[in-house]
Every structure is written in C-alpha cells, then in structure tokens.
C-alpha cells in the first residue's frame, strides 16, 4: 500500500487483495512499475 503518490488511473496497484487485485500466489510475484512525475514530498510503502 503506497502513501504520498498520486497514482492516476493505477489504483489497482494499491495492494488490497480481493478488492483491488487478486492475491499473489505463493512462489509468484507482482511487479508494480509506474512513473512518478512532478511530485514532491514524503513517499512510502507498506504491506
């Protein structure tokens, strides 16, 4: 779950299983790749 970023049209990457996306199966991974442009501040991630 991200804090501080404006993720325009990418809220499915917010990490809430069964709500925003399917859960990640054991042994698999999910790559969250996005560009942050023209944003300043404090940003962090937690799960």
DSSP file (Angstrom, degrees, kcal/mol; ACC not computed):
  #  RESIDUE AA STRUCTURE BP1 BP2  ACC     N-H-->O    O-->H-N    N-H-->O    O-->H-N    TCO  KAPPA ALPHA  PHI   PSI    X-CA   Y-CA   Z-CA
    1    1 A X              0   0    0      0, 0.0    45,-2.0     0, 0.0     2,-0.2   0.000 360.0 360.0 360.0 125.4    0.0    0.0    0.0
    2    2 A X  E     -A   45   0A   0     43,-0.2     2,-0.4    12,-0.1    43,-0.2  -0.600 360.0-162.4 -91.8 148.5    1.5    3.3   -1.1
    3    3 A X  E     +A   44   0A   0     41,-2.5    41,-1.7    -2,-0.2     3,-0.1  -0.998  69.6  13.8-127.6 134.7    1.4    6.6    0.7
    4    4 A X  S    S+     0   0    0     -2,-0.4     2,-0.3     1,-0.3    39,-0.1   0.089  92.3 109.9  97.7 -22.6    2.1   10.0   -0.8
    5    5 A X        -     0   0    0     39,-0.2     2,-0.8    34,-0.0    -1,-0.3  -0.648  62.3-138.5 -87.8 142.3    1.9    9.2   -4.5
    6    6 A X        -     0   0    0     -2,-0.3     2,-1.0    -3,-0.1    -3,-0.0  -0.904  20.9-169.3 -91.2 110.4   -0.8   10.3   -6.8
    7    7 A X    >   -     0   0    0     -2,-0.8     3,-1.9    29,-0.1     2,-0.2  -0.685   8.6-159.3-103.7  77.6   -1.4    7.1   -8.9
    8    8 A X  T 3  S-     0   0    0     -2,-1.0    -2,-0.0     1,-0.3     0, 0.0  -0.408  75.1  -9.5 -62.7 121.4   -3.6    8.4  -11.6
    9    9 A X  T 3  S+     0   0    0     -2,-0.2    -1,-0.3     1,-0.1     3,-0.1   0.676 119.2  89.8  64.6  21.1   -5.6    5.5  -13.3
   10   10 A X    X   +     0   0    0     -3,-1.9     3,-1.8     1,-0.1    -2,-0.1  -0.013  35.4 125.1-133.3  30.8   -3.4    2.9  -11.4
   11   11 A X  G >   +     0   0    0      1,-0.3     3,-1.6     2,-0.1     4,-0.1   0.657  61.3  78.3 -69.2 -11.6   -5.3    2.4   -8.1
   12   12 A X  G >  S+     0   0    0      1,-0.3     3,-0.5     2,-0.1    -1,-0.3   0.670  85.9  63.2 -67.6 -13.7   -5.4   -1.4   -8.9
   13   13 A X  G <  S+     0   0    0     -3,-1.8    -1,-0.3     1,-0.2    -2,-0.1   0.193  70.3 102.7 -92.2  16.4   -1.7   -1.4   -7.7
   14   14 A X  G <  S-     0   0    0     -3,-1.6    -1,-0.2   -13,-0.1    -2,-0.1   0.680  87.6-125.7 -77.0 -16.0   -2.8   -0.4   -4.2
   15   15 A X    <   +     0   0    0     -3,-0.5     2,-0.9     1,-0.2    -2,-0.1   0.627  56.9 145.0  90.7  14.0   -2.3   -3.9   -3.0
   16   16 A X    >>> -     0   0    0     -4,-0.1     4,-2.8     7,-0.0     3,-1.5  -0.767  46.7-134.2 -90.6 105.6   -5.7   -4.7   -1.4
   17   17 A X  B 345S+b   21   0B   0     -2,-0.9     5,-0.2     1,-0.3     6,-0.0  -0.299  83.4   6.6 -63.2 139.9   -6.3   -8.4   -2.1
   18   18 A X  T 345S+     0   0    0      3,-2.4    -1,-0.3     1,-0.2     4,-0.1   0.298 130.9  58.4  70.4  -6.4   -9.7   -9.4   -3.3
   19   19 A X  T <45S+     0   0    0     -3,-1.5    -2,-0.2     2,-0.4    -1,-0.2   0.759 122.8   9.7-111.6 -55.2  -10.7   -5.7   -3.5
   20   20 A X  T  <5S-     0   0    0     -4,-2.8     2,-0.3     1,-0.3    -3,-0.2   0.689 134.4  -5.5-100.4 -23.3   -8.2   -4.1   -5.9
   21   21 A X  B   <S-b   17   0B   0     -5,-1.3    -3,-2.4    -8,-0.1    -2,-0.4  -0.977  80.3 -83.9-161.2 165.3   -6.5   -7.2   -7.3
   22   22 A X        -     0   0    0     -2,-0.3    -7,-0.0    -5,-0.2    -5,-0.0  -0.464  57.8 -96.4 -71.7 150.5   -6.3  -10.9   -7.0
   23   23 A X        -     0   0    0     -2,-0.1     2,-0.6     1,-0.1    -1,-0.1  -0.319  39.6-107.9 -65.5 154.4   -3.9  -12.2   -4.2
   24   24 A X        -     0   0    0     -3,-0.1     3,-0.1     4,-0.1    -1,-0.1  -0.750  35.4-127.1 -87.5 122.3   -0.4  -13.1   -5.3
   25   25 A X    >   -     0   0    0     -2,-0.6     3,-2.2     1,-0.1    -1,-0.0  -0.305  35.7 -85.4 -68.4 150.0    0.0  -16.9   -5.2
   26   26 A X  T 3  S+     0   0    0      1,-0.3    -1,-0.1     3,-0.0     3,-0.1  -0.298 117.5  22.2 -54.5 135.7    2.9  -18.4   -3.2
   27   27 A X  T 3  S+     0   0    0      1,-0.3    -1,-0.3    -3,-0.1     2,-0.2   0.333 109.4  93.5  86.8  -6.5    6.1  -18.6   -5.4
   28   28 A X    <   -     0   0    0     -3,-2.2    -1,-0.3    -4,-0.0     2,-0.3  -0.536  58.0-151.8-108.0 177.5    4.8  -15.8   -7.7
   29   29 A X        -     0   0    0     -2,-0.2     2,-0.4    -3,-0.1    -4,-0.1  -0.951  10.0-139.8-145.7 164.6    5.4  -12.1   -7.7
   30   30 A X        -     0   0    0     -2,-0.3     2,-0.6    -6,-0.1    -6,-0.0  -0.993  16.4-148.2-129.6 122.7    3.7   -8.9   -8.8
   31   31 A X        -     0   0    0     -2,-0.4     2,-0.8     2,-0.0    -2,-0.0  -0.820   5.3-160.6 -96.0 119.9    5.7   -6.1  -10.3
   32   32 A X        +     0   0    0     -2,-0.6     2,-0.5     2,-0.0    -2,-0.0  -0.878  20.2 171.2-100.7 105.9    4.5   -2.6   -9.6
   33   33 A X        +     0   0    0     -2,-0.8     2,-0.3     2,-0.0    -2,-0.0  -0.959   9.8 139.9-124.5 114.7    6.0   -0.4  -12.2
   34   34 A X        -     0   0    0     -2,-0.5     2,-0.4     2,-0.0    -2,-0.0  -0.987  44.1-117.3-150.7 157.8    4.9    3.3  -12.6
   35   35 A X        -     0   0    0     -2,-0.3     2,-0.6     2,-0.0    -2,-0.0  -0.796  16.6-153.7 -98.0 137.6    6.5    6.7  -13.3
   36   36 A X        +     0   0    0     -2,-0.4     2,-0.4   -29,-0.1     3,-0.2  -0.945  22.0 177.6-111.5 112.3    6.2    9.5  -10.7
   37   37 A X        -     0   0    0     -2,-0.6     3,-0.1     1,-0.2    -2,-0.0  -0.945  58.6  -2.6-121.0 137.4    6.4   12.8  -12.5
   38   38 A X  S    S+     0   0    0     -2,-0.4     2,-0.4     1,-0.2    -1,-0.2   0.843  94.1 126.6  59.0  39.0    6.2   16.3  -11.0
   39   39 A X        +     0   0    0     -3,-0.2     2,-0.3     2,-0.0    -1,-0.2  -0.992  32.4 179.2-127.7 135.8    5.5   15.1   -7.4
   40   40 A X        +     0   0    0     -2,-0.4     2,-0.3    -3,-0.1    -3,-0.0  -0.932  34.4  68.3-128.8 156.1    7.4   16.0   -4.3
   41   41 A X  S    S-     0   0    0     -2,-0.3     2,-0.5     2,-0.1    -2,-0.0  -0.936  84.7 -34.8 139.2-160.4    7.0   15.0   -0.7
   42   42 A X        -     0   0    0     -2,-0.3     2,-0.4   -38,-0.0    -2,-0.1  -0.894  55.9-177.8-103.6 127.1    7.4   12.0    1.5
   43   43 A X        +     0   0    0     -2,-0.5     2,-0.3   -39,-0.1   -39,-0.2  -0.951   7.2 160.6-125.9 142.8    6.5    8.6    0.0
   44   44 A X  E     -A    3   0A   0    -41,-1.7   -41,-2.5    -2,-0.4     2,-0.4  -0.986  23.1-142.7-156.8 165.3    6.5    5.2    1.5
   45   45 A X  E     +A    2   0A   0     -2,-0.3     2,-0.3   -43,-0.2   -43,-0.2  -0.967  18.0 170.4-130.1 142.7    5.1    1.6    1.0
   46   46 A X              0   0    0    -45,-2.0    -2,-0.0    -2,-0.4     0, 0.0  -0.981 360.0 360.0-146.0 158.4    3.9   -0.9    3.5
   47   47 A X              0   0    0     -2,-0.3    -1,-0.1   -31,-0.0   -45,-0.1   0.357 360.0 360.0-126.8 360.0    2.1   -4.2    3.2
